[in-house]
Amino acid sequence: MSYNVDRSGRIIRNNIPVNNTPRNIYHSTPYTPRSSRYFMSPLLFYIITITVCAVASWVISANISLLIFNPSKPSGWFEGISRFFHNIGPYAVFLGGFAGCLWYNLSHTSNYNLKDIFLSFLSGILGCVLIGVIIFLLAIIIQIVVIILVIATGLAILGCGS
């Protein structure tokens, strides 16, 4: 059995029987691709998803990140480090949500439908969470490094004195 395609796009299946009878030719309908219709226009999709993600990121950065990076808890020189992360945290969390939404929109969106809007929103929330965790860990690591440096400096001063 062999398959051929003629000029009009029809598939011709040639059955060659064993008893040398003439070929049987079956004509099928030509393949016509479906027109790609989007649920909404790409520009409207980007406006909706980025706006929804910006609002969600703003709510997260205004409510949650201010609770995590509260500068009134520590005292002394730790207050300066906490105040810095308190000031930069909400903006970084907002930009993380915006970047997560934009990353999904540029690399994974295909049909601009409700599923893509929802997944874009979830990617924005995931970006907020990831940046928030990274900044929180960075604040802890900086405080630990400063403590280690203070202890090492104190031990070096005591060690040089004797």
C-alpha positions, 0 to 999 in steps of 0.5 A, spaced: 500 500 500 502 506 498 500 513 499 500 519 494 498 526 495 496 530 488 496 537 486 490 539 490 492 536 496 488 530 496 491 524 499 491 518 494 491 511 497 493 506 492 492 498 494 496 494 489 492 487 490 496 480 489 492 478 483 494 484 478 487 487 478 487 495 476 489 500 482 483 502 487 484 509 488 481 512 494 480 520 494 479 523 501 478 531 502 484 535 502 486 538 509 484 545 511 487 547 517 482 551 522 483 558 523 486 560 529 481 564 533 483 567 540 478 568 546 480 575 546 485 580 543 493 579 545 493 586 547 487 586 552 489 579 555 496 583 557 492 589 560 488 584 564 493 580 566 498 585 568 493 589 572 490 583 576 497 581 577 499 588 579 493 589 584 494 582 587 502 584 588 500 591 591 495 587 596 501 582 598 506 587 598 502 592 602 499 587 607 504 581 608 511 584 606 510 589 611 508 584 617 514 580 615 519 586 615 517 590 621 523 594 623 520 595 630 521 588 633 529 588 633 533 593 637 540 596 636 544 596 629 539 590 627 534 595 626 537 599 621 538 592 617 530 591 618 529 598 616 532 597 610 529 591 608 522 594 610 523 599 605 525 595 599 521 589 601 514 591 598 517 594 592 521 588 590 515 583 592 511 588 587 516 587 582 517 580 583 509 579 582 509 583 575 515 579 573 512 572 574 506 575 570 510 577 565 514 571 564 508 567 564 505 571 558 511 571 554 513 564 554 507 560 555 501 563 553 498 561 546 490 562 546 489 568 550 483 564 554 481 564 561 486 558 563 491 563 561 489 568 565 488 564 571 495 561 570 498 568 569 495 570 575 498 564 579 505 565 576 504 573 579 503 570 586 508 565 585 513 571 583 511 575 589 512 569 594 519 567 591 521 574 591 519 575 598 522 569 601 529 571 597 529 577 601 527 574 607 532 569 607 537 575 605 535 579 611 537 573 615 543 571 612 546 579 612 544 579 620 548 572 621 554 575 617 554 581 621 554 577 627 559 573 625 564 579 623 562 582 630 564 576 633 571 575 629 573 582 630 572 581 638 576 575 638 581 578 633 582 584 638 582 579 644 587 575 641 592 580 639 592 583 646 595 577 649 
